[in-house]
Amino acid sequence: MRKNYCLVCGRPLTKNEIGLTRKLIDDMAGKFYCMSCLAGYLDVTEDELRAKIEDFKQEGCKLFS
């Protein structure tokens, strides 16, 4: 499996971080953000993003583990 890295800081990404970038920014994204950089980009907190991931999981979204 190919490793993906944050577009901004270069940190290796989790499946949830990749899914969140796809869900919130572009479903065809080829470049992704880590949780911290995505929070900064969207001007929200990391806790708000984590809550959003849980919402998407409860909705049955397959982008999240």
N, CA, C and O atoms as a Tripos MOL2 file, in Angstrom:
@<TRIPOS>MOLECULE
protein
  260   259    65     0     0
PROTEIN
NO_CHARGES

@<TRIPOS>ATOM
      1 N           0.8340   -1.1830    0.0000 N.3       1 MET1
      2 CA          0.0000    0.0000    0.0000 C.3       1 MET1
      3 C           0.8850    1.2560    0.0000 C.2       1 MET1
      4 O           1.8630    1.3370    0.7430 O.2       1 MET1
      5 N           0.5340    2.2070   -0.8240 N.am      2 ARG2
      6 CA          1.3060    3.4440   -0.9490 C.3       2 ARG2
      7 C           1.0470    4.3480    0.2470 C.2       2 ARG2
      8 O          -0.0990    4.5340    0.6580 O.2       2 ARG2
      9 N           2.1110    4.9070    0.8010 N.am      3 LYS3
     10 CA          1.9810    5.8550    1.9180 C.3       3 LYS3
     11 C           1.6490    7.2360    1.3800 C.2       3 LYS3
     12 O           2.2150    7.6750    0.3790 O.2       3 LYS3
     13 N           0.7440    7.9080    2.0390 N.am      4 ASN4
     14 CA          0.4190    9.2930    1.7230 C.3       4 ASN4
     15 C           0.9370   10.1810    2.8380 C.2       4 ASN4
     16 O           0.9620    9.7930    4.0060 O.2       4 ASN4
     17 N           1.3530   11.3900    2.4520 N.am      5 TYR5
     18 CA          1.9300   12.3320    3.3950 C.3       5 TYR5
     19 C           1.1950   13.6670    3.3170 C.2       5 TYR5
     20 O           0.6390   14.0280    2.2800 O.2       5 TYR5
     21 N           1.2030   14.3890    4.4290 N.am      6 CYS6
     22 CA          0.5440   15.6880    4.4990 C.3       6 CYS6
     23 C           1.1630   16.6610    3.4960 C.2       6 CYS6
     24 O           2.3840   16.7780    3.3910 O.2       6 CYS6
     25 N           0.3070   17.3440    2.7770 N.am      7 LEU7
     26 CA          0.7060   18.3330    1.7900 C.3       7 LEU7
     27 C           1.5180   19.4730    2.4150 C.2       7 LEU7
     28 O           2.4020   20.0330    1.7670 O.2       7 LEU7
     29 N           1.2210   19.8120    3.6660 N.am      8 VAL8
     30 CA          1.8510   20.9570    4.3220 C.3       8 VAL8
     31 C           3.0980   20.5610    5.1080 C.2       8 VAL8
     32 O           4.1720   21.1230    4.8930 O.2       8 VAL8
     33 N           2.9590   19.5890    6.0240 N.am      9 CYS9
     34 CA          4.0740   19.2790    6.9350 C.3       9 CYS9
     35 C           4.8250   17.9880    6.5940 C.2       9 CYS9
     36 O           5.8980   17.7410    7.1450 O.2       9 CYS9
     37 N           4.2820   17.1690    5.7020 N.am     10 GLY10
     38 CA          4.9770   15.9540    5.2930 C.3      10 GLY10
     39 C           4.7930   14.7540    6.1980 C.2      10 GLY10
     40 O           5.4120   13.7160    5.9690 O.2      10 GLY10
     41 N           3.9550   14.8670    7.2230 N.am     11 ARG11
     42 CA          3.7310   13.7610    8.1540 C.3      11 ARG11
     43 C           2.9500   12.6380    7.4680 C.2      11 ARG11
     44 O           2.0530   12.9190    6.6740 O.2      11 ARG11
     45 N           3.2790   11.3410    7.7640 N.am     12 PRO12
     46 CA          2.4750   10.2370    7.2300 C.3      12 PRO12
     47 C           1.0270   10.3500    7.7170 C.2      12 PRO12
     48 O           0.7730   10.7730    8.8450 O.2      12 PRO12
     49 N           0.0880    9.9700    6.8560 N.am     13 LEU13
     50 CA         -1.3290   10.1660    7.1520 C.3      13 LEU13
     51 C          -2.0450    8.8710    7.5150 C.2      13 LEU13
     52 O          -1.6480    7.7800    7.1080 O.2      13 LEU13
     53 N          -3.1050    9.0270    8.2860 N.am     14 THR14
     54 CA         -3.9810    7.9040    8.6000 C.3      14 THR14
     55 C          -5.1010    7.8390    7.5690 C.2      14 THR14
     56 O          -5.3200    8.7900    6.8170 O.2      14 THR14
     57 N          -5.7950    6.7310    7.5400 N.am     15 LYS15
     58 CA         -6.9410    6.5750    6.6390 C.3      15 LYS15
     59 C          -7.9990    7.6480    6.9370 C.2      15 LYS15
     60 O          -8.6050    8.1990    6.0190 O.2      15 LYS15
     61 N          -8.2130    7.9360    8.2170 N.am     16 ASN16
     62 CA         -9.2140    8.9420    8.5820 C.3      16 ASN16
     63 C          -8.8320   10.3390    8.0970 C.2      16 ASN16
     64 O          -9.7050   11.1030    7.6850 O.2      16 ASN16
     65 N          -7.5530   10.6850    8.1370 N.am     17 GLU17
     66 CA         -7.1120   11.9930    7.6540 C.3      17 GLU17
     67 C          -7.3180   12.1030    6.1420 C.2      17 GLU17
     68 O          -7.7430   13.1440    5.6420 O.2      17 GLU17
     69 N          -7.0170   11.0350    5.4270 N.am     18 ILE18
     70 CA         -7.2360   11.0210    3.9830 C.3      18 ILE18
     71 C          -8.7350   11.1300    3.6850 C.2      18 ILE18
     72 O          -9.1490   11.9000    2.8190 O.2      18 ILE18
     73 N          -9.5360   10.3570    4.4060 N.am     19 GLY19
     74 CA        -10.9860   10.4050    4.2200 C.3      19 GLY19
     75 C         -11.5640   11.7810    4.5120 C.2      19 GLY19
     76 O         -12.4540   12.2510    3.8030 O.2      19 GLY19
     77 N         -11.0620   12.4170    5.5440 N.am     20 LEU20
     78 CA        -11.5620   13.7360    5.9230 C.3      20 LEU20
     79 C         -11.2390   14.7860    4.8600 C.2      20 LEU20
     80 O         -12.0710   15.6370    4.5460 O.2      20 LEU20
     81 N         -10.0260   14.7210    4.3090 N.am     21 THR21
     82 CA         -9.6750   15.6350    3.2220 C.3      21 THR21
     83 C         -10.6160   15.4180    2.0400 C.2      21 THR21
     84 O         -11.1140   16.3750    1.4460 O.2      21 THR21
     85 N         -10.8530   14.1540    1.7100 N.am     22 ARG22
     86 CA        -11.7460   13.8560    0.5810 C.3      22 ARG22
     87 C         -13.1720   14.3250    0.8600 C.2      22 ARG22
     88 O         -13.8280   14.8790   -0.0220 O.2      22 ARG22
     89 N         -13.6450   14.1080    2.0690 N.am     23 LYS23
     90 CA        -15.0290   14.4470    2.4120 C.3      23 LYS23
     91 C         -15.2480   15.9630    2.4990 C.2      23 LYS23
     92 O         -16.2750   16.4670    2.0460 O.2      23 LYS23
     93 N         -14.2920   16.6820    3.0760 N.am     24 LEU24
     94 CA        -14.4900   18.1140    3.3260 C.3      24 LEU24
     95 C         -13.9530   19.0320    2.2300 C.2      24 LEU24
     96 O         -14.4120   20.1670    2.1010 O.2      24 LEU24
     97 N         -12.9940   18.5630    1.4450 N.am     25 ILE25
     98 CA        -12.3700   19.4520    0.4620 C.3      25 ILE25
     99 C         -12.6710   19.0060   -0.9710 C.2      25 ILE25
    100 O         -13.2180   19.7750   -1.7620 O.2      25 ILE25
    101 N         -12.3130   17.7620   -1.3010 N.am     26 ASP26
    102 CA        -12.4820   17.2970   -2.6780 C.3      26 ASP26
    103 C         -12.4710   15.7790   -2.6880 C.2      26 ASP26
    104 O         -11.4890   15.1600   -2.2800 O.2      26 ASP26
    105 N         -13.5640   15.1750   -3.1550 N.am     27 ASP27
    106 CA        -13.6480   13.7190   -3.1330 C.3      27 ASP27
    107 C         -12.6780   13.0480   -4.1120 C.2      27 ASP27
    108 O         -12.4850   11.8340   -4.0560 O.2      27 ASP27
    109 N         -12.0780   13.8190   -4.9950 N.am     28 MET28
    110 CA        -11.0920   13.2800   -5.9280 C.3      28 MET28
    111 C          -9.6770   13.7530   -5.5810 C.2      28 MET28
    112 O          -8.7720   13.6880   -6.4130 O.2      28 MET28
    113 N          -9.5010   14.2220   -4.3650 N.am     29 ALA29
    114 CA         -8.2090   14.7810   -3.9440 C.3      29 ALA29
    115 C          -7.0960   13.7470   -4.0930 C.2      29 ALA29
    116 O          -7.2830   12.5620   -3.8140 O.2      29 ALA29
    117 N          -5.9540   14.2160   -4.5310 N.am     30 GLY30
    118 CA         -4.7670   13.3820   -4.6060 C.3      30 GLY30
    119 C          -3.7160   13.8450   -3.6130 C.2      30 GLY30
    120 O          -2.7000   13.1830   -3.4060 O.2      30 GLY30
    121 N          -3.9770   14.9980   -3.0000 N.am     31 LYS31
    122 CA         -3.0830   15.5460   -1.9750 C.3      31 LYS31
    123 C          -3.9200   15.7610   -0.7310 C.2      31 LYS31
    124 O          -5.0610   16.2200   -0.8000 O.2      31 LYS31
    125 N          -3.3320   15.4190    0.4160 N.am     32 PHE32
    126 CA         -4.0970   15.3740    1.6520 C.3      32 PHE32
    127 C          -3.4330   16.1640    2.7700 C.2      32 PHE32
    128 O          -2.2540   16.5080    2.6970 O.2      32 PHE32
    129 N          -4.2140   16.4410    3.8030 N.am     33 TYR33
    130 CA         -3.7540   17.1530    4.9880 C.3      33 TYR33
    131 C          -3.8140   16.2490    6.2130 C.2      33 TYR33
    132 O          -4.7080   15.4100    6.3250 O.2      33 TYR33
    133 N          -2.8590   16.4180    7.1370 N.am     34 CYS34
    134 CA         -2.9710   15.7700    8.4420 C.3      34 CYS34
    135 C          -4.0330   16.5310    9.2430 C.2      34 CYS34
    136 O          -4.4850   17.5980    8.8270 O.2      34 CYS34
    137 N          -4.4160   15.9890   10.3650 N.am     35 MET35
    138 CA         -5.4760   16.5970   11.1730 C.3      35 MET35
    139 C          -5.1250   18.0330   11.5780 C.2      35 MET35
    140 O          -5.9690   18.9250   11.4960 O.2      35 MET35
    141 N          -3.9070   18.2500   12.0060 N.am     36 SER36
    142 CA         -3.4860   19.5660   12.4690 C.3      36 SER36
    143 C          -3.4910   20.5930   11.3370 C.2      36 SER36
    144 O          -4.0090   21.6980   11.5010 O.2      36 SER36
    145 N          -2.9160   20.2300   10.1900 N.am     37 CYS37
    146 CA         -2.8600   21.1660    9.0650 C.3      37 CYS37
    147 C          -4.2410   21.4030    8.4670 C.2      37 CYS37
    148 O          -4.5400   22.5140    8.0290 O.2      37 CYS37
    149 N          -5.0860   20.3780    8.4420 N.am     38 LEU38
    150 CA         -6.4540   20.5500    7.9390 C.3      38 LEU38
    151 C          -7.2460   21.4810    8.8490 C.2      38 LEU38
    152 O          -8.0110   22.3170    8.3690 O.2      38 LEU38
    153 N          -7.0650   21.3400   10.1560 N.am     39 ALA39
    154 CA         -7.7390   22.2320   11.1010 C.3      39 ALA39
    155 C          -7.3240   23.6800   10.8520 C.2      39 ALA39
    156 O          -8.1640   24.5790   10.8590 O.2      39 ALA39
    157 N          -6.0470   23.9010   10.6340 N.am     40 GLY40
    158 CA         -5.5660   25.2510   10.3370 C.3      40 GLY40
    159 C          -6.1090   25.7740    9.0200 C.2      40 GLY40
    160 O          -6.4950   26.9390    8.9210 O.2      40 GLY40
    161 N          -6.1390   24.9190    8.0120 N.am     41 TYR41
    162 CA         -6.6390   25.3070    6.6920 C.3      41 TYR41
    163 C          -8.1180   25.6890    6.7500 C.2      41 TYR41
    164 O          -8.5420   26.6490    6.1070 O.2      41 TYR41
    165 N          -8.9030   24.9300    7.5260 N.am     42 LEU42
    166 CA        -10.3500   25.1750    7.6220 C.3      42 LEU42
    167 C         -10.7200   26.1320    8.7560 C.2      42 LEU42
    168 O         -11.8850   26.5030    8.9000 O.2      42 LEU42
    169 N          -9.7350   26.5300    9.5590 N.am     43 ASP43
    170 CA         -9.9440   27.4170   10.6980 C.3      43 ASP43
    171 C         -10.9490   26.8370   11.6950 C.2      43 ASP43
    172 O         -11.8870   27.5080   12.1250 O.2      43 ASP43
    173 N         -10.7220   25.5680   12.0480 N.am     44 VAL44
    174 CA        -11.5080   24.8730   13.0710 C.3      44 VAL44
    175 C         -10.5340   24.1680   14.0100 C.2      44 VAL44
    176 O          -9.3280   24.1750   13.7670 O.2      44 VAL44
    177 N         -11.0370   23.5710   15.0620 N.am     45 THR45
    178 CA        -10.1650   22.8350   15.9770 C.3      45 THR45
    179 C         -10.0570   21.3720   15.5540 C.2      45 THR45
    180 O         -10.9070   20.8520   14.8310 O.2      45 THR45
    181 N          -9.0030   20.7300   16.0170 N.am     46 GLU46
    182 CA         -8.8430   19.3000   15.7540 C.3      46 GLU46
    183 C          -9.9770   18.5090   16.4000 C.2      46 GLU46
    184 O         -10.4290   17.5080   15.8450 O.2      46 GLU46
    185 N         -10.4390   18.9510   17.5680 N.am     47 ASP47
    186 CA        -11.5580   18.2720   18.2300 C.3      47 ASP47
    187 C         -12.8230   18.3370   17.3800 C.2      47 ASP47
    188 O         -13.5870   17.3730   17.3270 O.2      47 ASP47
    189 N         -13.0440   19.4610   16.7220 N.am     48 GLU48
    190 CA        -14.2070   19.5800   15.8300 C.3      48 GLU48
    191 C         -14.0880   18.6020   14.6550 C.2      48 GLU48
    192 O         -15.0800   18.0130   14.2260 O.2      48 GLU48
    193 N         -12.8770   18.4390   14.1450 N.am     49 LEU49
    194 CA        -12.6670   17.4910   13.0530 C.3      49 LEU49
    195 C         -12.8700   16.0520   13.5170 C.2      49 LEU49
    196 O         -13.4590   15.2420   12.8010 O.2      49 LEU49
    197 N         -12.3850   15.7360   14.7070 N.am     50 ARG50
    198 CA        -12.5820   14.3870   15.2480 C.3      50 ARG50
    199 C         -14.0750   14.0930   15.4370 C.2      50 ARG50
    200 O         -14.5360   12.9860   15.1580 O.2      50 ARG50
    201 N         -14.8150   15.0830   15.9070 N.am     51 ALA51
    202 CA        -16.2680   14.9140   16.0670 C.3      51 ALA51
    203 C         -16.9240   14.6930   14.7130 C.2      51 ALA51
    204 O         -17.8540   13.8960   14.5960 O.2      51 ALA51
    205 N         -16.4520   15.3860   13.7030 N.am     52 LYS52
    206 CA        -17.0070   15.2260   12.3520 C.3      52 LYS52
    207 C         -16.7280   13.8220   11.8320 C.2      52 LYS52
    208 O         -17.5860   13.2210   11.1860 O.2      52 LYS52
    209 N         -15.5390   13.2940   12.1040 N.am     53 ILE53
    210 CA        -15.2110   11.9200   11.7060 C.3      53 ILE53
    211 C         -16.1990   10.9530   12.3440 C.2      53 ILE53
    212 O         -16.7070   10.0530   11.6750 O.2      53 ILE53
    213 N         -16.4700   11.1300   13.6170 N.am     54 GLU54
    214 CA        -17.4270   10.2580   14.3120 C.3      54 GLU54
    215 C         -18.8180   10.3690   13.6960 C.2      54 GLU54
    216 O         -19.5120    9.3630   13.5510 O.2      54 GLU54
    217 N         -19.2290   11.5800   13.3330 N.am     55 ASP55
    218 CA        -20.5180   11.7690   12.6540 C.3      55 ASP55
    219 C         -20.5550   10.9870   11.3470 C.2      55 ASP55
    220 O         -21.5270   10.2880   11.0620 O.2      55 ASP55
    221 N         -19.4920   11.1070   10.5540 N.am     56 PHE56
    222 CA        -19.4400   10.4110    9.2700 C.3      56 PHE56
    223 C         -19.4540    8.8970    9.4610 C.2      56 PHE56
    224 O         -20.0980    8.1810    8.6940 O.2      56 PHE56
    225 N         -18.7470    8.4050   10.4830 N.am     57 LYS57
    226 CA        -18.7580    6.9650   10.7770 C.3      57 LYS57
    227 C         -20.1640    6.4920   11.1170 C.2      57 LYS57
    228 O         -20.6060    5.4510   10.6310 O.2      57 LYS57
    229 N         -20.8630    7.2470   11.9440 N.am     58 GLN58
    230 CA        -22.2190    6.8780   12.3320 C.3      58 GLN58
    231 C         -23.1710    6.8880   11.1440 C.2      58 GLN58
    232 O         -24.1490    6.1410   11.1130 O.2      58 GLN58
    233 N         -22.8760    7.7420   10.1680 N.am     59 GLU59
    234 CA        -23.6910    7.7900    8.9410 C.3      59 GLU59
    235 C         -23.3520    6.6330    8.0080 C.2      59 GLU59
    236 O         -24.0400    6.4160    7.0100 O.2      59 GLU59
    237 N         -22.2920    5.8860    8.3300 N.am     60 GLY60
    238 CA        -21.9060    4.7370    7.5190 C.3      60 GLY60
    239 C         -20.9570    5.0480    6.3900 C.2      60 GLY60
    240 O         -20.8000    4.2340    5.4800 O.2      60 GLY60
    241 N         -20.3140    6.2100    6.4190 N.am     61 CYS61
    242 CA        -19.3900    6.5920    5.3630 C.3      61 CYS61
    243 C         -18.2090    5.6220    5.3350 C.2      61 CYS61
    244 O         -17.5800    5.3850    6.3660 O.2      61 CYS61
    245 N         -17.9090    5.0710    4.1860 N.am     62 LYS62
    246 CA        -16.8540    4.0680    4.0190 C.3      62 LYS62
    247 C         -15.4510    4.6610    3.9890 C.2      62 LYS62
    248 O         -14.4710    3.9160    3.9660 O.2      62 LYS62
    249 N         -15.3360    5.9970    3.9880 N.am     63 LEU63
    250 CA        -14.0230    6.6220    3.9670 C.3      63 LEU63
    251 C         -13.3210    6.5580    5.3200 C.2      63 LEU63
    252 O         -12.1330    6.8670    5.4190 O.2      63 LEU63
    253 N         -14.0470    6.1580    6.3630 N.am     64 PHE64
    254 CA        -13.5070    6.1930    7.7220 C.3      64 PHE64
    255 C         -13.5150    4.8070    8.3470 C.2      64 PHE64
    256 O         -14.4510    4.0280    8.1650 O.2      64 PHE64
    257 N         -12.4320    4.5140    9.1000 N.am     65 SER65
    258 CA        -12.3270    3.1970    9.7390 C.3      65 SER65
    259 C         -12.8190    3.2240   11.1680 C.2      65 SER65
    260 O         -12.7980    2.1970   11.8470 O.2      65 SER65
@<TRIPOS>BOND
     1     1     2 1
     2     2     3 1
     3     3     4 2
     4     3     5 am
     5     5     6 1
     6     6     7 1
     7     7     8 2
     8     7     9 am
     9     9    10 1
    10    10    11 1
    11    11    12 2
    12    11    13 am
    13    13    14 1
    14    14    15 1
    15    15    16 2
    16    15    17 am
    17    17    18 1
    18    18    19 1
    19    19    20 2
    20    19    21 am
    21    21    22 1
    22    22    23 1
    23    23    24 2
    24    23    25 am
    25    25    26 1
    26    26    27 1
    27    27    28 2
    28    27    29 am
    29    29    30 1
    30    30    31 1
    31    31    32 2
    32    31    33 am
    33    33    34 1
    34    34    35 1
    35    35    36 2
    36    35    37 am
    37    37    38 1
    38    38    39 1
    39    39    40 2
    40    39    41 am
    41    41    42 1
    42    42    43 1
    43    43    44 2
    44    43    45 am
    45    45    46 1
    46    46    47 1
    47    47    48 2
    48    47    49 am
    49    49    50 1
    50    50    51 1
    51    51    52 2
    52    51    53 am
    53    53    54 1
    54    54    55 1
    55    55    56 2
    56    55    57 am
    57    57    58 1
    58    58    59 1
    59    59    60 2
    60    59    61 am
    61    61    62 1
    62    62    63 1
    63    63    64 2
    64    63    65 am
    65    65    66 1
    66    66    67 1
    67    67    68 2
    68    67    69 am
    69    69    70 1
    70    70    71 1
    71    71    72 2
    72    71    73 am
    73    73    74 1
    74    74    75 1
    75    75    76 2
    76    75    77 am
    77    77    78 1
    78    78    79 1
    79    79    80 2
    80    79    81 am
    81    81    82 1
    82    82    83 1
    83    83    84 2
    84    83    85 am
    85    85    86 1
    86    86    87 1
    87    87    88 2
    88    87    89 am
    89    89    90 1
    90    90    91 1
    91    91    92 2
    92    91    93 am
    93    93    94 1
    94    94    95 1
    95    95    96 2
    96    95    97 am
    97    97    98 1
    98    98    99 1
    99    99   100 2
   100    99   101 am
   101   101   102 1
   102   102   103 1
   103   103   104 2
   104   103   105 am
   105   105   106 1
   106   106   107 1
   107   107   108 2
   108   107   109 am
   109   109   110 1
   110   110   111 1
   111   111   112 2
   112   111   113 am
   113   113   114 1
   114   114   115 1
   115   115   116 2
   116   115   117 am
   117   117   118 1
   118   118   119 1
   119   119   120 2
   120   119   121 am
   121   121   122 1
   122   122   123 1
   123   123   124 2
   124   123   125 am
   125   125   126 1
   126   126   127 1
   127   127   128 2
   128   127   129 am
   129   129   130 1
   130   130   131 1
   131   131   132 2
   132   131   133 am
   133   133   134 1
   134   134   135 1
   135   135   136 2
   136   135   137 am
   137   137   138 1
   138   138   139 1
   139   139   140 2
   140   139   141 am
   141   141   142 1
   142   142   143 1
   143   143   144 2
   144   143   145 am
   145   145   146 1
   146   146   147 1
   147   147   148 2
   148   147   149 am
   149   149   150 1
   150   150   151 1
   151   151   152 2
   152   151   153 am
   153   153   154 1
   154   154   155 1
   155   155   156 2
   156   155   157 am
   157   157   158 1
   158   158   159 1
   159   159   160 2
   160   159   161 am
   161   161   162 1
   162   162   163 1
   163   163   164 2
   164   163   165 am
   165   165   166 1
   166   166   167 1
   167   167   168 2
   168   167   169 am
   169   169   170 1
   170   170   171 1
   171   171   172 2
   172   171   173 am
   173   173   174 1
   174   174   175 1
   175   175   176 2
   176   175   177 am
   177   177   178 1
   178   178   179 1
   179   179   180 2
   180   179   181 am
   181   181   182 1
   182   182   183 1
   183   183   184 2
   184   183   185 am
   185   185   186 1
   186   186   187 1
   187   187   188 2
   188   187   189 am
   189   189   190 1
   190   190   191 1
   191   191   192 2
   192   191   193 am
   193   193   194 1
   194   194   195 1
   195   195   196 2
   196   195   197 am
   197   197   198 1
   198   198   199 1
   199   199   200 2
   200   199   201 am
   201   201   202 1
   202   202   203 1
   203   203   204 2
   204   203   205 am
   205   205   206 1
   206   206   207 1
   207   207   208 2
   208   207   209 am
   209   209   210 1
   210   210   211 1
   211   211   212 2
   212   211   213 am
   213   213   214 1
   214   214   215 1
   215   215   216 2
   216   215   217 am
   217   217   218 1
   218   218   219 1
   219   219   220 2
   220   219   221 am
   221   221   222 1
   222   222   223 1
   223   223   224 2
   224   223   225 am
   225   225   226 1
   226   226   227 1
   227   227   228 2
   228   227   229 am
   229   229   230 1
   230   230   231 1
   231   231   232 2
   232   231   233 am
   233   233   234 1
   234   234   235 1
   235   235   236 2
   236   235   237 am
   237   237   238 1
   238   238   239 1
   239   239   240 2
   240   239   241 am
   241   241   242 1
   242   242   243 1
   243   243   244 2
   244   243   245 am
   245   245   246 1
   246   246   247 1
   247   247   248 2
   248   247   249 am
   249   249   250 1
   250   250   251 1
   251   251   252 2
   252   251   253 am
   253   253   254 1
   254   254   255 1
   255   255   256 2
   256   255   257 am
   257   257   258 1
   258   258   259 1
   259   259   260 2
@<TRIPOS>SUBSTRUCTURE
     1 MET1         2 RESIDUE 1 A MET
     2 ARG2         6 RESIDUE 1 A ARG
     3 LYS3        10 RESIDUE 1 A LYS
     4 ASN4        14 RESIDUE 1 A ASN
     5 TYR5        18 RESIDUE 1 A TYR
     6 CYS6        22 RESIDUE 1 A CYS
     7 LEU7        26 RESIDUE 1 A LEU
     8 VAL8        30 RESIDUE 1 A VAL
     9 CYS9        34 RESIDUE 1 A CYS
    10 GLY10       38 RESIDUE 1 A GLY
    11 ARG11       42 RESIDUE 1 A ARG
    12 PRO12       46 RESIDUE 1 A PRO
    13 LEU13       50 RESIDUE 1 A LEU
    14 THR14       54 RESIDUE 1 A THR
    15 LYS15       58 RESIDUE 1 A LYS
    16 ASN16       62 RESIDUE 1 A ASN
    17 GLU17       66 RESIDUE 1 A GLU
    18 ILE18       70 RESIDUE 1 A ILE
    19 GLY19       74 RESIDUE 1 A GLY
    20 LEU20       78 RESIDUE 1 A LEU
    21 THR21       82 RESIDUE 1 A THR
    22 ARG22       86 RESIDUE 1 A ARG
    23 LYS23       90 RESIDUE 1 A LYS
    24 LEU24       94 RESIDUE 1 A LEU
    25 ILE25       98 RESIDUE 1 A ILE
    26 ASP26      102 RESIDUE 1 A ASP
    27 ASP27      106 RESIDUE 1 A ASP
    28 MET28      110 RESIDUE 1 A MET
    29 ALA29      114 RESIDUE 1 A ALA
    30 GLY30      118 RESIDUE 1 A GLY
    31 LYS31      122 RESIDUE 1 A LYS
    32 PHE32      126 RESIDUE 1 A PHE
    33 TYR33      130 RESIDUE 1 A TYR
    34 CYS34      134 RESIDUE 1 A CYS
    35 MET35      138 RESIDUE 1 A MET
    36 SER36      142 RESIDUE 1 A SER
    37 CYS37      146 RESIDUE 1 A CYS
    38 LEU38      150 RESIDUE 1 A LEU
    39 ALA39      154 RESIDUE 1 A ALA
    40 GLY40      158 RESIDUE 1 A GLY
    41 TYR41      162 RESIDUE 1 A TYR
    42 LEU42      166 RESIDUE 1 A LEU
    43 ASP43      170 RESIDUE 1 A ASP
    44 VAL44      174 RESIDUE 1 A VAL
    45 THR45      178 RESIDUE 1 A THR
    46 GLU46      182 RESIDUE 1 A GLU
    47 ASP47      186 RESIDUE 1 A ASP
    48 GLU48      190 RESIDUE 1 A GLU
    49 LEU49      194 RESIDUE 1 A LEU
    50 ARG50      198 RESIDUE 1 A ARG
    51 ALA51      202 RESIDUE 1 A ALA
    52 LYS52      206 RESIDUE 1 A LYS
    53 ILE53      210 RESIDUE 1 A ILE
    54 GLU54      214 RESIDUE 1 A GLU
    55 ASP55      218 RESIDUE 1 A ASP
    56 PHE56      222 RESIDUE 1 A PHE
    57 LYS57      226 RESIDUE 1 A LYS
    58 GLN58      230 RESIDUE 1 A GLN
    59 GLU59      234 RESIDUE 1 A GLU
    60 GLY60      238 RESIDUE 1 A GLY
    61 CYS61      242 RESIDUE 1 A CYS
    62 LYS62      246 RESIDUE 1 A LYS
    63 LEU63      250 RESIDUE 1 A LEU
    64 PHE64      254 RESIDUE 1 A PHE
    65 SER65      258 RESIDUE 1 A SER
